[in-house]
Amino acid sequence: MPKHDFFSPKAISNRIKAKGLQKLRWYCEMCQKQCRDENGFKCHQTSDSHLRQMRIFAENPGAVMHGYSSEFEKNFLDSLSRRHGTKRVYANVAYQEYIADKHHVHMNATKWETLTNFVKYLGKSGQCVVDETEKGWYIAWVDRDPAALARQAAMDKKRKHEMDDEERARRELKRQVKAAGGVKEVQADAVDLSKGVSSFGLAAAEKPPTVAPKRLAAFRSDSPDEEKASAKKPTSALDEIMRENLSKKPKVERFENWLHDGIVVKCVNSTVADGAYHRKKGDVLRVVDDFAAVVRMRDSGDELQLDQDDLETVIPTAGRRVRVLNGYGRGRTGTLKAIDVDSFSVSVELDGGEVLEKVDYEDVSRLVT
């Protein structure tokens, strides 16, 4: 029986049937041949060309499988980045768009059995941000372009320095005024950060003297008459603050590194694993070189080596166990007694009964329980 002509109805029908996507189970990736039914696929499996390709596959199956998997992964990510960019999209929608190309690499030729396994692989490798919902898996492509990474690093640096020098100066002023006592009103007029000088006005409980008293004892005259005259003058709140600062004991030595074993920390670097661990908590297993530590993430159980700058302390609720990380009592453990939100500090009762007041948030962290 002669073959059908190119323009015959039978030939046109065959081309129409072969144009669209067919069933995946009747596609041979080695021969790149699509069969329309089970009988045709069985006939193809017994053909000499298919057997020849299968002998090539049997010589090195791992390399062939790896090649198909790499090509499938690359083409899928290219399709996802071109169509959706970094937007969050339903994984099955992205897959249907990818297989719309008839000559794509089929998933049955790769090492991934299902689309779910492939999506999980993309999330673990950091190529996509994946999350599971009631409707299914959603993915978002991660842009690894150097310019995009530089912009993200600049944003992280800006966010990290939100607590600038001016805010620290205001906090210190508020703490000193509160410690002085007897002050009814405090008004921060201006802070000159370039010169490192803070100008502020204080309204004291007592009437201010007509003659301003000498503020520092180092500038007072040694004359007994002058000392006697100055002793009779009332003192302002500002003098009380300065006198308190002069009479303070030397500050306890502080260290640049604060990492300790057995504490709970939080990852604040959004570039780690492309944001997969951002704002997630973890337990410090061991400190590597004073400024880095191996952290086991609580959600996923993954162990990461993170720098101290990528982490921040975790303040628990009152009554939980904590460790002092810097300053007086460094390395000692205790119980969190109270939290002062206004001054960004806590009160800790150390093991042994000693109580530390006004411990900054960054100097204490929750213990692993």
Buried (B, 14 or more C-beta within 10 A) or exposed (E): EEEEEEEEEEEEEEEEEEEEEBEEEBBBBBBEBBBEEEEBBEEBEEEEEBEEBEEEEEEEEEEBBEBBBEBBBEBBBEBBBEBBEEEEBBBBBBBEBBBEEEEBBBBEBBBBEEBBEBBBBBBBEBBBBBEEEEEEBBBBBBBEEEEEBEEBEEEBEEEEEEEEEBEEBBBEBBBBBEEBEEBEEBEBEEBEEEEEEBEBEBEBEEEBBEEEBBBEEEEEEEEEEEEEEBEEBEBBBBBBBBBEEEEEEEEEEEEEBBBBEBBBBBBBBBEBBBBBBBEBBBBBBEBEEEEBBBBBBEEBEBEBEBBBEBBBBBBBEEEBBBBBBBBBBBEBBBBBBEBBEEBBBBBBBBEEEEEBEBBBBBBBBBBBE
